[in-house]
């Protein structure tokens, strides 16, 4: 009777330890994949912004430098 009870308690404790280990691994994998997805989304957003506004920003910089050189030439 006591041996069966002790064996049952030991099995239960081992199962709880295994479950906590599984939960820790699951949580770490979940955070890793969330971070990976967030990084990919951020890189994709930066790439998309570069594709959409890159040429516009580049032409604006050229216009700004051209207007600055015109101001300098008048002085």
LOROVO-383129 format. One line per field, with one value per residue: residue number from 0; residue in one letter; chain; x, y, z negated of N, C-alpha, C in turn. Coordinates in pm, whole numbers, plus 50000, padded with zeros to 5 digits. Layout:
<tibas>
n	(NUM; ...)
res	(a; ...)
chain	(A; ...)
n_x	(X; ...)
n_y	(Y; ...)
n_z	(Z; ...)
ca_x	(X; ...)
ca_y	(Y; ...)
ca_z	(Z; ...)
c_x	(X; ...)
c_y	(Y; ...)
c_z	(Z; ...)
</tibas>
This chain:
<tibas>
n	(0; 1; 2; 3; 4; 5; 6; 7; 8; 9; 10; 11; 12; 13; 14; 15; 16; 17; 18; 19; 20; 21; 22; 23; 24; 25; 26; 27; 28; 29; 30; 31; 32; 33; 34; 35; 36; 37; 38; 39; 40; 41; 42; 43; 44; 45; 46; 47; 48; 49; 50; 51; 52; 53; 54; 55; 56; 57; 58; 59; 60; 61; 62; 63; 64; 65; 66; 67; 68; 69; 70; 71; 72; 73; 74)
res	(x; x; x; x; x; x; x; x; x; x; x; x; x; x; x; x; x; x; x; x; x; x; x; x; x; x; x; x; x; x; x; x; x; x; x; x; x; x; x; x; x; x; x; x; x; x; x; x; x; x; x; x; x; x; x; x; x; x; x; x; x; x; x; x; x; x; x; x; x; x; x; x; x; x; x)
chain	(A; A; A; A; A; A; A; A; A; A; A; A; A; A; A; A; A; A; A; A; A; A; A; A; A; A; A; A; A; A; A; A; A; A; A; A; A; A; A; A; A; A; A; A; A; A; A; A; A; A; A; A; A; A; A; A; A; A; A; A; A; A; A; A; A; A; A; A; A; A; A; A; A; A; A)
n_x	(50084; 50181; 50404; 50294; 50160; 50376; 50511; 50320; 50310; 50575; 50574; 50387; 50516; 50735; 50605; 50500; 50739; 50837; 50634; 50662; 50912; 50856; 50678; 50851; 51029; 50849; 50760; 51000; 51054; 50831; 50865; 51101; 51022; 50830; 50989; 51148; 50957; 50872; 51109; 51140; 50910; 50962; 51193; 51086; 50903; 51075; 51211; 50998; 50923; 51155; 51144; 50911; 50938; 51198; 51301; 51167; 51261; 51526; 51519; 51422; 51633; 51819; 51694; 51702; 51979; 52037; 51891; 52027; 52279; 52212; 52138; 52383; 52524; 52410; 52506)
n_y	(49879; 50134; 50144; 50149; 50394; 50569; 50528; 50621; 50892; 50965; 50924; 51113; 51351; 51341; 51358; 51615; 51763; 51703; 51819; 52089; 52137; 52092; 52303; 52520; 52489; 52511; 52774; 52917; 52853; 52964; 53240; 53278; 53227; 53425; 53654; 53615; 53632; 53895; 54031; 53965; 54084; 54353; 54395; 54346; 54555; 54776; 54731; 54754; 55021; 55141; 55069; 55198; 55472; 55531; 55621; 55860; 56000; 56014; 56172; 56403; 56474; 56535; 56755; 56930; 56966; 57081; 57321; 57438; 57477; 57664; 57879; 57937; 58018; 58262; 58424)
n_z	(50000; 49906; 50068; 50323; 50306; 50269; 50509; 50687; 50612; 50675; 50950; 51023; 50948; 51118; 51365; 51341; 51335; 51589; 51740; 51672; 51780; 52050; 52089; 52050; 52265; 52476; 52439; 52479; 52745; 52862; 52809; 52950; 53216; 53244; 53222; 53448; 53655; 53615; 53676; 53947; 54050; 53991; 54146; 54399; 54411; 54403; 54645; 54822; 54779; 54869; 55138; 55217; 55141; 55189; 55440; 55459; 55234; 55306; 55539; 55423; 55258; 55453; 55571; 55355; 55318; 55561; 55546; 55333; 55444; 55635; 55472; 55357; 55581; 55639; 55439)
ca_x	(50000; 50265; 50494; 50215; 50135; 50501; 50536; 50225; 50355; 50698; 50535; 50318; 50617; 50814; 50521; 50494; 50868; 50841; 50540; 50719; 51020; 50791; 50625; 50963; 51077; 50745; 50761; 51119; 51038; 50729; 50924; 51199; 50955; 50767; 51096; 51188; 50852; 50876; 51225; 51112; 50810; 51028; 51280; 50999; 50846; 51182; 51234; 50883; 50934; 51263; 51099; 50807; 50978; 51341; 51326; 51113; 51355; 51649; 51497; 51407; 51768; 51882; 51634; 51750; 52117; 52035; 51848; 52133; 52386; 52163; 52147; 52524; 52572; 52363; 52590)
ca_y	(50000; 50254; 50142; 50196; 50536; 50640; 50519; 50711; 51029; 50988; 50935; 51241; 51456; 51334; 51410; 51761; 51816; 51694; 51917; 52224; 52146; 52106; 52439; 52613; 52476; 52564; 52920; 52973; 52841; 53060; 53374; 53281; 53241; 53558; 53749; 53594; 53687; 54040; 54080; 53952; 54185; 54483; 54404; 54359; 54690; 54867; 54710; 54810; 55166; 55179; 55055; 55296; 55611; 55549; 55706; 55992; 56065; 56040; 56288; 56520; 56514; 56599; 56887; 57013; 57003; 57173; 57453; 57493; 57526; 57786; 57986; 57972; 58088; 58400; 58502)
ca_z	(50000; 49901; 50185; 50436; 50286; 50295; 50653; 50754; 50587; 50751; 51091; 51040; 50941; 51242; 51472; 51327; 51379; 51736; 51795; 51658; 51879; 52181; 52095; 52069; 52403; 52563; 52425; 52542; 52890; 52903; 52811; 53059; 53344; 53248; 53254; 53587; 53741; 53602; 53749; 54090; 54084; 53989; 54264; 54515; 54411; 54445; 54787; 54894; 54772; 54958; 55276; 55248; 55121; 55212; 55556; 55430; 55144; 55380; 55625; 55336; 55217; 55567; 55584; 55246; 55344; 55674; 55501; 55250; 55531; 55698; 55372; 55343; 55700; 55635; 55346)
c_x	(50087; 50360; 50419; 50189; 50260; 50534; 50444; 50267; 50481; 50666; 50469; 50418; 50701; 50733; 50510; 50624; 50878; 50750; 50596; 50834; 50961; 50737; 50736; 51014; 50977; 50745; 50882; 51108; 50936; 50787; 51026; 51130; 50883; 50871; 51140; 51086; 50853; 50994; 51200; 51012; 50875; 51119; 51197; 50939; 50951; 51209; 51123; 50888; 51045; 51221; 50999; 50861; 51125; 51370; 51277; 51207; 51482; 51633; 51481; 51544; 51839; 51826; 51686; 51893; 52124; 51993; 51953; 52246; 52340; 52170; 52291; 52573; 52525; 52445; 52720)
c_y	(50126; 50261; 50192; 50346; 50618; 50640; 50614; 50857; 51061; 51005; 51069; 51356; 51459; 51390; 51563; 51826; 51815; 51800; 52058; 52243; 52166; 52248; 52541; 52609; 52537; 52716; 52981; 52963; 52943; 53200; 53385; 53303; 53375; 53664; 53738; 53654; 53839; 54099; 54075; 54059; 54323; 54500; 54420; 54498; 54791; 54854; 54772; 54962; 55215; 55171; 55165; 55439; 55635; 55642; 55848; 56070; 56102; 56163; 56415; 56568; 56584; 56740; 56981; 57058; 57099; 57312; 57518; 57548; 57652; 57903; 58032; 58052; 58233; 58486; 58531)
c_z	(50000; 50020; 50307; 50426; 50317; 50444; 50730; 50735; 50666; 50900; 51117; 51038; 51069; 51359; 51465; 51369; 51530; 51799; 51784; 51757; 52018; 52196; 52117; 52211; 52500; 52560; 52495; 52694; 52941; 52910; 52923; 53193; 53355; 53282; 53398; 53682; 53735; 53680; 53900; 54134; 54088; 54111; 54391; 54525; 54455; 54594; 54869; 54894; 54864; 55104; 55312; 55246; 55152; 55329; 55531; 55338; 55218; 55469; 55541; 55288; 55332; 55587; 55477; 55272; 55463; 55631; 55412; 55338; 55603; 55602; 55357; 55464; 55703; 55541; 55415)
</tibas>
